[in-house]
Amino acid sequence: MKETPPTLEAFLARYATEPADIKQAMLAAGMKATAGVEIPEDEPYLSLTEVTPKTGYRHYTALWRLGVKTVAENFGGRPRYKLSKVLAFLRSAECQRRRAELRHRRQEREKKAVKA
């Protein structure tokens, strides 16, 4: 009996619950699997709310806090995103620095809350 490949939704659901080291391994495996795949030039522009579930985040504010607006293209005052550019940004060193900064701020707030 032939196995059916996992759906993107199933992959993202599992990805969201895994620890950081497993997430990194899952991403690395995905990058190896798609290394020779060409992204079509006619890739659609999406709103931030349309891009969010495709990246594995639950709410668009998480992407906004990470600074994804830097890869947006402006269409009459409305930012639109190409999924490939968003994914590349999320893997970038700039995004990693921003994540570390946000994590540090959250830990400082939690320390202050425990002391109070």
Contacts in CASP RR format, 6 or more apart in sequence:
PFRMAT RR
TARGET T0000
AUTHOR 0000-0000-0000
METHOD contacts of the structure
MODEL  1
MKETPPTLEAFLARYATEPADIKQAMLAAGMKATAGVEIPEDEPYLSLTE
VTPKTGYRHYTALWRLGVKTVAENFGGRPRYKLSKVLAFLRSAECQRRRA
ELRHRRQEREKKAVKA
8 54 0 8 1.000
11 26 0 8 1.000
12 53 0 8 1.000
12 56 0 8 1.000
15 23 0 8 1.000
15 26 0 8 1.000
15 56 0 8 1.000
16 56 0 8 1.000
16 58 0 8 1.000
18 26 0 8 1.000
27 91 0 8 1.000
39 84 0 8 1.000
43 82 0 8 1.000
43 83 0 8 1.000
43 84 0 8 1.000
44 82 0 8 1.000
45 73 0 8 1.000
45 75 0 8 1.000
45 80 0 8 1.000
45 81 0 8 1.000
45 82 0 8 1.000
46 54 0 8 1.000
46 80 0 8 1.000
46 81 0 8 1.000
46 82 0 8 1.000
46 83 0 8 1.000
47 78 0 8 1.000
47 79 0 8 1.000
47 80 0 8 1.000
47 81 0 8 1.000
48 60 0 8 1.000
48 63 0 8 1.000
48 64 0 8 1.000
48 68 0 8 1.000
48 79 0 8 1.000
48 81 0 8 1.000
49 60 0 8 1.000
51 60 0 8 1.000
51 63 0 8 1.000
51 68 0 8 1.000
51 81 0 8 1.000
51 83 0 8 1.000
51 86 0 8 1.000
52 58 0 8 1.000
52 59 0 8 1.000
52 60 0 8 1.000
52 62 0 8 1.000
52 63 0 8 1.000
54 83 0 8 1.000
55 63 0 8 1.000
55 83 0 8 1.000
55 86 0 8 1.000
55 87 0 8 1.000
55 90 0 8 1.000
57 63 0 8 1.000
63 86 0 8 1.000
65 98 0 8 1.000
65 102 0 8 1.000
66 90 0 8 1.000
66 95 0 8 1.000
66 98 0 8 1.000
66 99 0 8 1.000
66 102 0 8 1.000
67 89 0 8 1.000
67 95 0 8 1.000
67 98 0 8 1.000
68 81 0 8 1.000
68 86 0 8 1.000
68 89 0 8 1.000
68 90 0 8 1.000
69 79 0 8 1.000
70 89 0 8 1.000
70 94 0 8 1.000
71 81 0 8 1.000
71 82 0 8 1.000
71 85 0 8 1.000
71 86 0 8 1.000
71 88 0 8 1.000
71 89 0 8 1.000
72 79 0 8 1.000
72 80 0 8 1.000
72 81 0 8 1.000
73 79 0 8 1.000
73 80 0 8 1.000
73 81 0 8 1.000
73 82 0 8 1.000
74 80 0 8 1.000
89 95 0 8 1.000
END
